[in-house]
Amino acid sequence: MTATDAGFLWGAGASSVSAEGVAPAADWSVWERHGRAPRSGDGAGFARDFRDDLAQLARLGLNSLRLTVEWARLEPAAGRPDSDALDRYLDIVDAAAAEGLGVWITLQHTSLPGWYTDDEGGHADEVARRRWWARHVDRMAEAFDGRAAGWCPIDDPIGWAVRGYGLGSRPPGLRSPEATAEAAEGAMLALHEACRLLESGAQPVMAVFGAPTLHAAPVEREHAHAAGIETRRWDELLWGTWTRALREGAVEVPGRAPVAAPSFEKGPELVGLSHDHPVGVTEAGRLVSWPVSARRSVAGFAPEPAELGEAVARALDAVPDRGVVVAAHGVATDDDDWRDTLLDASLAVVADAAAAGLRGYFHDSAVDGYEWALGFGAPRGLIGRDRVVKPSAQRVAAAAAAV
């Protein structure tokens, strides 16, 4: 029996940087040292308080946890694994199991070892993928065999490429359409390699993709047609790339030739959606908040629960042979009443989608932590950094009890 046979997945999670702070060997650490991002410290303090945090999550009725095992901690220098770091992650997984939480292990959640991206070429380099990434995946598969409930190899590979190589908001901070396409292709091929290596194991694999709903949002009304064209262009990259790959067994990033990826035709078993809000697209191709008049989160975007339903319905239709999970969903706000209102509506959408085949829901995040360029000013957790469970968390607990 796999974890997905056991019933609906109710979980929470966060990136390693959010939960435990940036790893000194990670590419993100350079941005902190150069003052391009706030200092992350120990993030949410999860490495220190994980036993209490896990117990709190279990008391909320959750049965799953998405845990990032940070490669830059596990192998801070090329070819030099840190056994102490691995033992710590093994302790966390064992403690989660003792609380009844199945752990879905994420191997990359935005950050990567600096030596891999800077010195070896990262995911965009085929030799680096085969030599370093594949070896890391194999090592993790062996280490967590029999312990993990499942795998989430790369969180949002296309979004990772867009932010780091197109929007310049994450390392390495580039703004190049060509570099974005190359990085997106490389990240998708790294995901494919991980799926191929992990498919022989007993644990299911979940491929997690950013899944915003996209809407034309012209700055000037007379430019609506141009905004529509730009919206379709973004949609083709953010949705078309991965849906085509899973249906056709080839990675074809817009503007680049297709690359065979045959393992995608039979795996992964699950598709995870990372969705916080819809996105508007201007006639210049810029991504903006949508609807324009709606209340925005600290991150500057407007959560709309109905849009979550649209994203889930589209995924269920696009990959009917795969199970679909909401793998990350939340809002950055210090107004917990608003979070509760949004969760009430969002979890109603989840309940309806469960009847149509949705397989799980993960709240992002479990505990208030570090949120990239926003630092600690964008709380997303069910639990505060002071370890007080927020009233809105009871909304998730009630939903978990009802399914």
HELIX and SHEET records of a PDB file:
HELIX    1   1 ALA A    3  ALA A    6  5                                   4    
HELIX    2   2 SER A   16  GLU A   20  1                                   5    
HELIX    3   3 ASP A   27  ARG A   33  1                                   7    
HELIX    4   4 PHE A   46  ARG A   59  1                                  14    
HELIX    5   5 TRP A   71  LEU A   74  1                                   4    
HELIX    6   6 SER A   83  ALA A   98  1                                  16    
HELIX    7   7 GLY A  114  GLY A  114  1                                   1    
HELIX    8   8 TRP A  115  ASP A  119  3                                   5    
HELIX    9   9 GLY A  122  ALA A  124  5                                   3    
HELIX   10  10 GLU A  126  ALA A  128  1                                   3    
HELIX   11  11 ARG A  129  TRP A  133  3                                   5    
HELIX   12  12 ALA A  134  ALA A  143  1                                  10    
HELIX   13  13 PRO A  157  ALA A  161  1                                   5    
HELIX   14  14 VAL A  162  GLY A  166  3                                   5    
HELIX   15  15 PRO A  177  LEU A  198  1                                  22    
HELIX   16  16 ARG A  221  HIS A  223  5                                   3    
HELIX   17  17 ALA A  224  ASP A  235  1                                  12    
HELIX   18  18 GLU A  236  GLY A  240  3                                   5    
HELIX   19  19 THR A  241  GLU A  248  1                                   8    
HELIX   20  20 PRO A  262  GLU A  265  5                                   4    
HELIX   21  21 PRO A  305  ALA A  318  1                                  14    
HELIX   22  22 ASP A  336  ALA A  356  1                                  21    
HELIX   23  23 TRP A  372  LEU A  374  5                                   3    
HELIX   24  24 ALA A  393  ALA A  402  1                                  10    
SHEET    1   A 8 GLY A 150  ILE A 154  0                                        
SHEET    2   A 8 GLY A 102  GLN A 108  1                                        
SHEET    3   A 8 SER A  64  THR A  68  1                                        
SHEET    4   A 8 LEU A   9  GLY A  13  1                                        
SHEET    5   A 8 LEU A 358  ASP A 364  1                                        
SHEET    6   A 8 GLY A 323  HIS A 329  1                                        
SHEET    7   A 8 LEU A 270  SER A 274  1                                        
SHEET    8   A 8 MET A 206  GLY A 210  1                                        
SHEET    1   B 3 LEU A 214  ALA A 216  0                                        
SHEET    2   B 3 VAL A 279  VAL A 281  1                                        
SHEET    3   B 3 LEU A 287  VAL A 288 -1                                        
SHEET    1   C 2 ALA A 250  VAL A 251  0                                        
SHEET    2   C 2 VAL A 259  ALA A 260 -1                                        
END                                                                             
